[in-house]
Amino acid sequence: MGLPDADTAVILITDKHEPDVMIADGFHSVMHLCVADIVQPDIDNAKAIIDFAATRNCSHLLVYCRCFGISSAVVKVLVERFGIAFLMKTEATAARKTDFLIHNARFQRLLESAHEESFATNRG
């Protein structure tokens, strides 16, 4: 897979104080989420990510955030809830017996809550 790739969606998470991030043309779709607090995104941020991920019809998803704990939480939930394959594994992750070095547990809970709410709304 070369990047950019028409079968790859991108979730780009930045805070309002970061300079603009340039994304090359050619991706399936790009979600740029500019959050007020990059360390502690809120439930609306979580819902936006879940909605974006749920509506993608592509094979790959690229998540970028300068706060590693946030991007790890996003990847963790998308793997567990949507069955998206997690392809990167390092010696450090194998030693911890997890695919996620560090993730923001609070934001993980918000993402899971947003996913459950979205699932309940779509079912009923």
N, C-alpha and C positions, 0 to 999 in steps of 0.2 A: 504494500500500500504506500504510494507516494502522496505527499501532501502538497497542495490541497487536493482533495479527493471528492468527487461528486457523490460518493456514498458515505461521507463522514459529516456528521453534525458537530457543531462546536458550542460548548457552554463556556463563556468567558465571564469570569466574576472579578470585578474591580471595585475599588472604593472611589468615592467622589473626589479624592485628593490625588489620585493617580493620573498621570498624563494619558492622553488617548492611546489606545493600543490598536495597532494596525493589523487587520486580518486580511490575508490574501483572498481574492475572488476564487471561486471554484469549489467551495464546500457546498454540501447539500443544503445546509442552513446554519445560521449563526445566531445564538442568543447572547446578547451583551447585557449582563445584569450589573448595574452600578448600584452598590449598596452603601448605605450611610455608615455602617460600621463593619469593616471587613472581618473583624475578629468575631463578631456576634451578629450574623444576619438574622432577620426576623421571619415570622411565619409567612408573610407575603412573599419574601424571597424564596422560601422553600416551595410554596405553591407554584410560583412561576417556573421553577426548575422542574418540578414534577409534571406540570402541564406540558412544558416543552418536550421533555423526554417521552411522555406518553403519546405524543402526536407525531413523533419522528418515524419515518419509514425508510430507514437506512441501516447499513450494517455496522457502522462504527460511530462511536461518540468520543469526542476529545473534550476533556474538562481542564480548564486552566484557571488558576487563582493563585495569587502570590502568597496567600495564607494556606500552607500545605494542609492544615487540619480541616479546612473547609472543603477543599477539592477532594480530600480523602473521604470525608463524610458523604459527599455527593456520589463518588464512585462506589463506596460501600453500599449505599442504599439502592443505587441503580442496578448493581450486580444482584443484590438480594431480592429486590422487588420486581425488576423487569427482566432478569435473567441475562443481562448484558455481560458478555465475556470480559473478564479482567485479564489482560495479557501480560502485564509486567510483574515479574517476580524476581526478587533479588536475594542474595544470601542473608541480608538483614531480615527480610520478611520471613524467610524460611526458618531462621533461628527463633523467631517469635511465634512460629506456627500460625501466622495470620498473613493475609495479603495486604493488610493496611497497617503501615508503621504507626502513624499517629492520626487520629481523626478527632474532630470536634464532636463530642458526644451530645452536647446540647443541640447542635444543628442537625445531627443525625436524627434525634427524636423529633425535631420539627419537620424534617423531610418525611419521616415515617408517618407522622400525623397527617401531613398534607396528602400523602399517597393514600392513606386509609380513607380520608375524607373524599378524595377524588373518586376512589373505587366505589364508595357507598353512594355517591351522587350519580355515577354512571350506571349503577345497578338498579337504583330505585327511581 
